[in-house]
Amino acid sequence: MRPRVGVLAVQGNFREHAAMLRRLGAEPVEVRKPEQLEDLDGLIVPGGESTTFMRLMRLYGLDEALRTFAGPVLGTCAGMIVLDRNHLGLIDLEVDRNAYGRQVASFEADLALAGEQEPLRGVFIRAPRVREAGPDVEVLAHLDGTPVLLRQGRFLVAAFHPELTEDTRVHELFLDGVREAAKPPVRVADRGGGLGGTGRFPRAASDR
């Protein structure tokens, strides 16, 4: 399967994400209008300036369109802010903007990635910091004890810019979720020998 993944292209590092998707065999689609979300298997909300993002999304009706989008979503840097409790409310996080300082304070750091021996290089540019995470949010990587890569249901968010390194593991993790979500339902035989339910697990209440 070659998934079609949208990249919100109203502002920010959408070209870098598109290049990473092509490298991994996915088909990137630049999204600037709500109707462009149709028939996509997943969506990336890239880094940029979160206030500008929200203003442009409201202007083009993308805020409400994103709230109803049912596929997996990856949010990076400003994208994590856009998805948090105080903005679109799609992931149970409270996030502080520019918590690590201005652009001149940008830095890189090695992150311990859950289940991996090799560290993940994180590029932090005016990066947000997670202030609070709900109980259903899974932490996949920390920086000095602060969560910087998190997952809740179909949402994956990073405080850093995985598209600015050669390491593809964050995008691979996202695309694994995209491919899993795109699988057809498994139909199982009921007691009468017919075909019963879908075989899918019920969606968690937090998976909005």
N, C-alpha and C positions, 0 to 999 in steps of 0.2 A: 504494500500500500504506500502511495506517495501522498502524504497528507497535505491539504491546502490550509496554510496557517496565515491568518491576517496579522499584520503589524500596523498598529495605530500610527498613522503617518501625518498627524497634524503638527507635530513638533518633536524634537529630540533625536535620539540615535536610532531611527528606524532602519536606515540603510545598513548599519552594522549588523543588526539582528537579521535582516533579510539575507545578508551574505552568509551568516552562520547557518541559517535554515537551508540555503542552497547546498552548502557544504555537507550537510547531513542528509540530503536527499529529499527534503521537503520543498513544497512550492509556496514561496512567500507571496502574499497579496497585500499591497498597500491599501489601507482603509482610511478614508476621509469622510465617508457618508454612511448613514445607518444601513442603507440597503446593501452595502458592500460586505456586511457581516453574514449575509445569507449564504448558506452552503459551505461555510468554513468549518474546518475540523478543530480549530483552536485559534487563540488570539494572544498576541504579545502587546503589552502596554509598556513602551520603552522609557528609559530615563530622559530627563529634560528638565523643565521648570514646571512644578506641579500646579502653581496658580494659573500659569498660561494654559496648561493642559486642560484644567477644569473649565476655564473660560471658553476655550475653543470647542470643547466637547459639548458644553451647553448650547453654544451658538449653532452647532451643526446637528444637535439632537443625538449626539453619540452617547451622552450620559445615560439616558433612558434605554437606548439600544443595547448598551453594554450590560445594564442591569438584567435584561431579558435574554442575553446570549447564554446558551446552555453548554457550550463546549469548555474544555480546559483553558485556563488563562495563566499566563506568566507575566508578572509585573516586576520591573527592575527599577531600582532607585526611585525616581518620581512616580513610576508605575505602582510601586508598593504603597505610596502615599495615596494615590488616586483610589486604590481599592479598599482603604482602611475604613474604620468605623465612622470617621468624621467627614468622609467624602462620599464615595458610592456605597459604602457599607456592605461590601461583598466578602470581606474577610475580617475575622474577629481580632483585629489589631488596633492599637493606638500608637501612632507614629509621630515623632518629632522631626520637623524639617531641618535640613542643614545642621544636624546635631554635631557633626565632626568639624565644623568650620566652613569658611568660604573656599572658593576654588583654589586659592593659593595654598590651602591646607590639605589638598588632595594627597592621597597616599595609596600604596599597595601593601597587601599583607597576605601571608599564607594562612589558610583556614583549614581546620580539621573537618573534613566532610564525613558525615555518618556513613559507615560501611565501607570507607575507602582508606587505604593506607597512604596513598600519595596526597599531599596537601593540595588544596584548591587555591589558586591565586586570585585574590579579589582586588579589583580596582575601585577605590572609593573616591567619588568626586561630589563634593557638597552632599555627602551621603546622609540619609535619614537614619534615625535610631529608633528601635522598637521600645516604647515605654511600657506597654502592657500587651500581653497576648492571652487570648481566651484558652480555656482548658482543652479545646479540640484542635488547637494549632500545634503541629509537630515541628520541632526545631531540628533542622538538618545540619546547620553549621553555626559556630559562635565566633566572635572576635572579642577576646578579653572578657569572656563571660556574657557578652550581649549577643542575642540571636541576630544573625544576618541573613540566613536562608531558612525559609519556613514554608510549610505546606498545610493547607486545610482543604480536604476534599479535592476538588478539581482546580484549586488555586495554588500556585507556587509563586513566592515572592522573594526577591533578593534586595538587600540594601546597597549592593555593589553592581558593577557593570560586567556581567559575564561575556558580553558581546565584544569586549575590548581586549580579550586575551585569546590565545590559541587553544585554551582548554575548552572542550565542547561539552563537558559533563552536565552542566546545568541545563543546557538546551536538550541534551540527550534525555535527561530525566523528564523534562517537559514533554518531549515528543513521545516518550514511552507512555505517558498518560494520555496523550492525544490518540495514539494508536489503540490503546486499551479501550478508550471511550467509544471509538469508532467501530469496534467489533459488533457484529450482529448479535442479538440476544440468543442465548442458548435455550432451545425448547426441550423440555423434559417430558417424558411419558407420565401421565397420571395413572391412578390405580385402575382405571378402566381400559388402559392400553392406548388412550388417545394422547394428544399433545397438550400439555398443561401450560404452566406459567412460563415466564421469560427466562428464569434461571438467573436473573441479575439480583445482586444484593439490593435491598432498599436503600435509597439515597439518604444519607444522614441529614438531620434537620439543619445542621450547620452548613451543609453543602448547598449554598444558595446560587 
